[in-house]
Amino acid sequence: MNDKEFYDFYTDRLNELDKKIVDKGIKAINKFISKKDKEKIIEASTKDKSKWWGLYHFGWGMWTRNQLREHVCSDSKLPTGNWDDYYIPLVELALGIRKREQ
């Protein structure tokens, strides 16, 4: 996918989420992501706006998805049934990388 397709995919995923899950997810992310990780993610996103998460998906990303499962909701409560489709735009919202379009 090109940059626009990635952005549109994650925008569509955000738009299908219940607002309460989005709000709870943003709060949780800001609580459990360290300042150092926030800085790394913001820096990585300035270098590659749409695919910054690629380096982190299997390590930090897995940890983040598990935190969201524990503190926000299980995958079964999500429209696609998988946090993989939602954690990236939620992190971007929480860190100010993405603006809320809803």
C-alpha positions in Angstrom: 0.0 0.0 0.0 1.1 3.5 -0.6 1.1 6.2 2.1 -2.5 7.4 1.2 -3.8 3.9 1.2 -2.3 3.2 4.6 -3.7 6.4 6.0 -7.1 5.8 4.5 -7.2 2.2 5.9 -6.4 3.3 9.4 -8.9 6.2 9.1 -11.6 3.8 8.1 -10.7 1.5 11.1 -10.8 4.5 13.5 -14.2 5.6 12.1 -15.7 2.2 12.7 -14.7 2.1 16.4 -17.0 3.1 19.1 -16.0 6.5 20.5 -15.8 5.1 24.0 -13.2 2.6 22.9 -11.2 5.3 21.1 -11.3 7.6 24.2 -10.4 4.7 26.5 -7.6 3.6 24.1 -6.1 7.1 23.9 -6.1 7.4 27.7 -4.6 3.9 28.2 -1.8 4.6 25.6 -0.8 7.8 27.2 -0.7 6.0 30.6 1.4 3.0 29.6 3.7 4.2 26.9 6.9 5.7 28.3 8.1 9.1 27.5 11.2 7.6 25.8 9.0 5.4 23.6 6.7 8.3 22.7 9.7 10.3 21.6 11.0 7.4 19.5 7.6 6.9 17.8 7.2 10.6 17.0 10.7 10.7 15.6 10.1 7.6 13.5 6.8 9.0 12.2 8.5 12.1 10.9 10.8 9.9 8.8 8.1 7.6 7.6 4.6 8.9 8.3 2.6 5.8 7.1 4.9 2.9 8.0 6.8 4.1 11.2 5.2 1.1 13.1 6.9 -1.5 10.9 10.0 -1.7 13.1 8.0 -2.1 16.2 5.1 -4.3 15.2 6.4 -7.6 16.6 8.0 -6.4 19.8 6.7 -3.1 21.1 3.5 -3.4 19.0 2.7 -6.8 20.5 3.1 -5.4 24.0 1.0 -2.4 23.1 -1.8 -4.6 21.7 -1.7 -6.7 24.8 -2.0 -3.6 27.0 -5.0 -2.5 25.0 -6.6 -5.9 25.4 -6.1 -5.8 29.2 -7.0 -2.1 29.8 -9.5 -1.3 27.0 -11.3 -4.3 25.6 -10.7 -7.8 24.1 -10.4 -8.2 20.4 -13.9 -9.7 20.3 -15.3 -6.3 21.1 -13.7 -4.7 18.0 -15.4 -4.6 14.5 -12.7 -6.7 12.8 -11.9 -8.7 15.9 -8.2 -7.8 15.9 -6.3 -5.0 17.7 -3.8 -5.1 14.9 -6.2 -3.0 12.8 -6.6 -0.3 15.5 -3.6 0.2 17.7 -1.6 2.1 15.1 -4.0 4.9 14.6 -4.8 5.0 18.3 -1.1 5.5 19.1 -1.0 8.2 16.4 -4.0 10.0 18.0 -2.6 9.7 21.5 0.7 11.1 20.5 -0.6 13.9 18.3 0.7 12.4 15.1 -2.8 12.0 13.7 -5.8 14.4 14.1 -9.2 13.1 15.0 -11.5 13.2 12.0 -14.7 12.0 13.6 
